[in-house]
């Protein structure tokens, strides 16, 4: 009876997802190279306007002789200072006064700025983003102010947060030559040493219209939106974009052991980290499913085994960290009681070996499919989410229509393919074994 109910629920969910409404969109390019995506949905009087720039933490500032980390993240803050026509500190004030909200975020691969407004503020939102691209305030006062803001963010989110340097510790041991080895937030010594000239040059290099994608989604008239986009963005001149020529990483062929000390923790952790394909590769999609199988929810394999059943771990999980050039696959555990890191590592490896030698069950496979159907539908359930998907899919994946058909990739992944990918990438000789350990705080 339970099996029948499970099958019925699965079929109903798949049927619902398969009939999810297709996201319609229009794309065009301005003469200056700005790519524009429009999505009209008049069901609610809300719009999202976003600009994603093809620049992230992997793109260093400074010069080849004195490269600087953290510039892209720094600009995430700096470009809210104001512009020639927007007073210093007034950017967010204007948005909130007109019923909107705004935010920005930076990864190692891209930077995204966006606003959500009542739909009668379409022209205002486009003007604000064009101002950011056309003539922002980049002076010493703005740099000094944002330098302190970034330092405080680093202290709160990373330096003084338990396990806050988890990803930093993994990246600096997993990458030798690629700039993914650097912190996205950067080294504060780099920002302190940077000159105003270097910041202005970074803006000229990376923040032109031909290195960006504009998305306008929601309660719009597409014809009107196109006219307004041309009005506010066509005058911005395109600029040469630096060529990326990152060194390739040498494959890991034997286990690399490392230790990292965090003064904000009491319990150690064991982490195994693997360098895996960029997020646009099919194998990266398969590894997303592997992560969900191992650690998405209390019934997932690692959590149930180590936390619930054997009570060896306070927490355990696996995560596929998506990046364009190389992704990171990490498995981790925090021991409970007298259990050692070595014993946790043995148990974690047993689950991986099991996936390499046995196909996951049909029931677990269907559960995975349901999870990814649910994620797919949820990601497109709001105008804000649709805008993010459209601009990300174009800039990072080179395929805007993934917003409609990405789920087909997951549907096509088989149990055998899951086993094959685990065999291919998740082997002891291809990884970093990192002991993440407590460190006594000093008074310095």
Secondary structure, 3 states (H helix, E strand, C coil): CHHHHHHHHHHHHHHHHHCCCCCCCEEEECCCCCEEEEEECCCCCEEEEEEEECCCCCCCEECCCCEECCHHHHHHHHCCCCECCCCCCCHHHHHHHCCCEEEEEECCCCEEEEEEEEHHHHHHHHHHHHHHHHCECCCHHHHHHHHHHHHHHHHHHHHCCCCCCHHHHHHHHHCCCCHHHCCCCCCHHHHHHCCHHHHHHHHHHHCCHHHEEEEEEECCCHHHHHHHHHHHHCCCCCCCCCCCCCCCCCCCCCCEEEEEEECCCCCCEEEEEEEEECCCCHHHHHHHHHHHHHHCCCCCHHHHHHHHHCCCEEEEEEEEECCCCEEEEEEEEEECCCCCHHHHHHHHHHHHHHHHHCCCCHHHHHHHHHHHHHHHHHHCCCHHHHHHHHHHHHHHHCCCCHHHHHHHHHHHCCHHHHHHHHHHHCCHHHEEEEEEEECCCCCC
